[in-house]
Amino acid sequence: MPKVPPHQSHPEILKRLKRAEGQVRSIIAMIESARPCLEIAQQLQAVESAIRAAKKTLIHDHIDHCLDQAVDGSRARASVEEFKLVTKYL
């Protein structure tokens, strides 16, 4: 697959993923130290939310910068815009 230049959102996505990485390490330590399940579940939810947000940002950025450039014509653009809207439900 060809290498593509980083998109404007990539630094923010990396920041979110690095934060999630730290949270995962913290969760591992929580499990190893037998912390309460409720606390662990709360942290797992936070990691899941961070990764979901990173994924959503990446997908929308891909649509905006990659797919948008590949389409031509008003109907194709309208289809891309509709696709952007439906991805909110991912």
N, C-alpha and C positions, 0 to 999 in steps of 0.2 A: 504494500500500500504506500502511496507517495506521502512524503512528509509535508505537512501543511504548516504555515506560519501560525504562531499562537494568536488566538483571538483576544479581543479586548477583555473578555470575561475570564480568561485562563488564570491570571494572578489571583482573582477572588476565589475561583474554584480551588486552586491549590491551597489557599489560606484556610478554606473550610475543611478540606480534606486533611490537612495537617492538624487542625484542631480536633477533628474526629479521630485521627490516629492517636493523639494524646489521650483522648477520652477512652479509647479502647484499651490502651495500656493501663489507665486508671481502673477500668472495670476488671481487667485481669487481676490487678493487685487487690481489688475489693473481694473478688471471689477467693483468691488465695488466702486472704486474711479473714474469711468467713463473715463478711459483712451481711447485714440483713437483705433478704431477697427484694424487698420493696425498694431499697436504695439502689440495688443493682439494676432492677427493672427500670427505674427512673433514668439512670444513666444510659442504659441501652436505648431507651426511647429518644434521648437527646442525640445519640450517635446516629440512630436511624433517621431522625429528622434532618440532621446536618448532611448526611449523604444524599437523602432525597432532594434536598435543596440544591446541592451541587449537581446532581444528575439533571434536574429540571433546568438549571441555568445552562448547562452544557448543551442540552437538546435544543433549547430555544436559541442559543447562540449559533448552533449549527444551522438551524432553520434560517435565521436571519442572515448569516454570512455565507453559507455554502449553498443551500438550496435556492435561496432567493436569487443568487447570481446565476444559477443554472437555468432558471425558467425565463421565458419570454412571453409577452402577451398578457392582456388584462385578465383573461379567464384563468391562466396558469397562476398569476399573482393572487387572484381571488382564492384559488384552491390552497395556495400556501398560507394565506391569511387564515382561512378556515382551519387548516391543519394546526396552525399555532394555537388557535382557540381550543381545539379539542385536546391538545396535549396538556392542558391545565388539569385534566382529569387522570393523568398518569399516576 
